[in-house]
Amino acid sequence: MTVLKIQNVGKGLGLQLPQDVVERLHLGAGDSICLEKMAHGSYRLVTKDDELAEQMTRIEDYMHEEDA
């Protein structure tokens, strides 16, 4: 588990991601990530590419169900 410290950033709050997390998610300055709420009340970070890939999989699965 990676612990993230909440910091003041301007008038809001922010998190600093450790370098190994940045590398695993292939992130760079200016990139966007999504905080996704899971069914059991926890959260996960996903990149926009991961989110798009999951949406496409759901769409394809739905289309195959319609064909059956």
C-alpha positions, 0 to 999 in steps of 0.5 A: 500500500502506498500512503499519500500525504494531503498538501495545501496547493493554492486554495485547494488540496493536492496529493504528491504521487511517488515516482514509482506510481507515476512510472507505473501509470505512465504519467507526465506533467499536465496529464489527467487521472480519474478517481473512480469510486468502487462498489464497496466504497473504496476508490482507485486511480485510473488513467484516461486510457484505462478508463476508455479501454474499460468503457470499450470493453463494456460496450463490446460485451453489451453488443455481443449480448445483443447478438446472442 
